[in-house]
């Protein structure tokens, strides 16, 4: 009887990261570009973004998400530890701003047409991260 992968004398099959599973950089860049398409039309959150460096913002978010989900560590190599709350502290992020961010990110996730499990995995993280960024109550 043949041995199963990972059995005696056979190394286990390598685990693919979620980043690889979803399609790597092209998938994450598609997600982020769709997100920013929506953000640019949003009067509540667009003023928080660098209109003069939109491509830089796209690359930073893409790199962060890639690294978080098991892709290249370029984000940390170029920018250091992500420190999300600290990096977002200069911006007033209210529950309303969070909710607008989530609207555009939900649209972007939906555009990927992921399986239900993959969608839930990605969305759960994005939703938790968005809630953690709130640093101001409604004015």
N, C-alpha and C positions, 0 to 999 in steps of 0.2 A: 504494500500500500504506500503510495507516495506521501511524503511529508507535506504538511500544510505550511504556508508561508509563516515564518516566525517559529517553526517547530525546531526540534533538535538539529543544531548545526546550520540552520538557515536563519539569516537575520530577518527581523520583522520588516514588513513593507513600511516605507517612510510615510508618516502622516502628512497630509497636505494641510496647509494653513487655510483658514477661512478666506483670506485674501486670494490664494491660488484657486480655491474652490469656486469663488465667484467670478474668476476670470482675470485676476491681477489688475495691473494699472489701468488698462483700458476701461474696465468696469467702474473703478473708483473715480477715474477722471470723468467718465460720462455722468456719474452720480453728481459730482461736485459742479460740473458745468451746468447741468439742468437745475440744480439748486440755485446757483447764482443767476440764472436766467430769471427765475422768479424773484429773487431778492432785489434785483435791479428795478423791479416795478413796484416795490413795497415802500410806501412813504414812512412807515414806522421804523423799519430796520435798515433800509438802504443808507441813510445818513451815517450809520456806524461803520460802514465799509469803505475801504480806500478806493474811491472811484479812479484815482490816478494810478493805482497799482492793482487793478482787478485781476490781472493775470498772476501776479504774485500771490494774491489771496487764494486764488484757485489752486495754485501749486502747493501752497502751505497746507490748506485743508486736505487736499488729495494726499500729500505726503504724510500728514498726521494720521489719516484714516488707514492708509496703507500700512504704516508701522504698527498701529494699534491691532490690526487684524492679521499680523504675521508676515507682512511684506518687508521690503527693504527698510533699513533703519536710517535712511537719508535724512529724515526730518530731524532726528536727534543729533546726527553728525553735523548738520548745518546750523541748527538752532538751539541745541542743548535739550534738557529735559522739557517735555511739553508744558508742564505747570499751567494747565488750562485756566484755572480760576485766577491765578496771578496775571496771566496774559490778557484776560478779559476784564480785569478790575477797572481799567480806565474808562470803560464804557458803562453807561447806566442801562442795565439789563433788567427790565421789569417783567412781570408775568405776561403782560401784553406782547412785549418784544419776543419773549420765549415762544409764545403761542404762534406768532407770525413766522418765526424761524422754523418751528415744527410744521407749519402748513407747507412751506416751500420744500423742506426736507422730505415730508411725506410724499409730495408730488414727485420728487426726484427718485425716491425709493420705488414708488409705484412704476415709474418709467422703466425700471430695470426688469420688471416682470419676473421676479424671483419666485422660487418655490415658497410655499407657506412657511416652512421651517426656516429657510434662509432669510426671508423677509422679517420674521419675528425676531430672529437672532440679531440682525442688523438694527431693526427698529428699536428693540428694547434698549440697546446701548445708546443710540442717538437720543431717545427720549429721556433717559436718565441723565445723560450729559447736559442736555438742554435745561433740565430742571436744576442741575447743580450750578449752572452759570448765573442764575438769577441773583442779583446783588442789590436790588432796590424794590421797594413796594410801589404800587401805583401812586403817582403824584396827584 
